[in-house]
Amino acid sequence: MEERLLMVPGPTNLSKRVRDALAQPQVGHTDPDFVKDFSDTLQLARKVFRNNNGYQFVFTGTGTVGMEAAVAATAQPGDKVLVLNTGYFGQRMADINRCYGADVEELGSDFGFHADPDAVRKKLASGRFKALYVTHVDTGTTVCNPIAEIVREAKAAGVLAIVDGVCSVGGIELDFDRMGADLAFAGSQKALSAPPGAVLIAVSKDFLAQLEAKKDKIRTYYANLLRWKSVMDDPRTYFATPAVQLMQALHQALTEVKEEGLEKRWSRHRTNSKTIRDGIEGTKSKLVVEQGYRADTVTGVWTEAGAAPAIQKSLREHHGIDVARGLGDNNTKMLRVGHFGNLTEKQARFFVDSFDQALKSSR
Ligand SMILES: Cc1ncc(COP(=O)(O)O)c(C=O)c1O
């Protein structure tokens, strides 16, 4: 299959080293070389979260499994929880909480607007919430929430703070230790530039101790952090067979993140997102998200009504670039452009030129 420039909101293009890792001969998950690499993966995963003090999990499953693991560990039937619904994935977090029997309140934001920490503080003061769930970057709207401030409000109110970092970790600053969140999770396929299918979860020391003190309370089997803990403690332990090649690919991808340097990687994402946003605005197209809260990993842009499919098609057929459309009702009037992972400055500029041409040809 011909390789395209993947600018969908995940997955992203893989480096040659990562692709080579996928093509290695099959080994068993207790093979000493695999075990050694997996132990290293856990250490590298700590670094992308800045999780030096807490506990680190990595296992097979998409970002949604991370959402389930987070909810199963935090919400018991009847628990009152607050979900900041700033888009599609906030809504999913509320839905998963309802599946687990939680009494969910949602604090919504208008489409493309961020969750306001002052409103969060007031809401938290209005009831006895057990946990707060916030999406750092909601891939549906492309809004980037002020995560550190929101976590601060949750902790000040004595509420568990759970962060969905699927669309941010590795591309935008998220400092798990400093922020003081209880749990944050990421997916392999976005800013980390690994294939889809692995979830990375950071858990604070205090929250893990709380979980271990009430061992029987996680009402799920596969997404149960306490079951996975024995594998993280000793990767030779069996709980469920890991996707071995995927884990090897993730190991390479995280090694490349380390080689680039996390801060340099954030800075590259910042520069590329500015190039792309400026370029889009230069065509007089309107960005979806309010100024100041636009993500450095993905950008939403409004198109003329009904024009999104034609622009997407032109980008794909004439420029070799894949972008995504809006979700739900926005499917034909919004484009979502991913600019994370390994995207270079040159590719960001190439996108801008291509977008301009695709827009003109769609008119
Ligand atoms: C913010 C966010 N959370 C969760 C998910 C779910 O991840 P997955 O599709 O890997 O299950 C996504 C996927 O795009 C996402 O963007």
The ligand as a Tripos MOL2 file, in Angstrom:
@<TRIPOS>MOLECULE
LIG
   16    16     1     0     0
SMALL
NO_CHARGES

@<TRIPOS>ATOM
      1 C1         -8.9480   12.2220   23.4780 C.3       1 LIG1
      2 C2         -9.2150   10.8000   23.1160 C.ar      1 LIG1
      3 N1         -9.5550    9.9400   24.0840 N.ar      1 LIG1
      4 C3         -9.7920    8.6520   23.8150 C.ar      1 LIG1
      5 C4         -9.7000    8.1570   22.5310 C.ar      1 LIG1
      6 C5         -9.9980    6.7230   22.2650 C.3       1 LIG1
      7 O1         -8.8530    6.0680   21.7780 O.3       1 LIG1
      8 P1         -8.9780    4.7720   20.8450 P.3       1 LIG1
      9 O2         -9.6200    5.1830   19.5830 O.co2     1 LIG1
     10 O3         -7.5260    4.3810   20.6850 O.co2     1 LIG1
     11 O4         -9.7660    3.7730   21.5990 O.co2     1 LIG1
     12 C6         -9.3430    9.0200   21.4940 C.ar      1 LIG1
     13 C7         -9.2540    8.5420   20.1000 C.2       1 LIG1
     14 O5         -9.1550    9.2770   19.1590 O.2       1 LIG1
     15 C8         -9.0960   10.3720   21.8010 C.ar      1 LIG1
     16 O6         -8.7380   11.2230   20.8470 O.3       1 LIG1
@<TRIPOS>BOND
     1     1     2 1
     2     2     3 ar
     3     2    15 ar
     4     3     4 ar
     5     4     5 ar
     6     5     6 1
     7     5    12 ar
     8     6     7 1
     9     7     8 1
    10     8     9 2
    11     8    10 1
    12     8    11 1
    13    12    13 1
    14    12    15 ar
    15    13    14 2
    16    15    16 1
@<TRIPOS>SUBSTRUCTURE
     1 LIG1         1 GROUP 0 **** ****
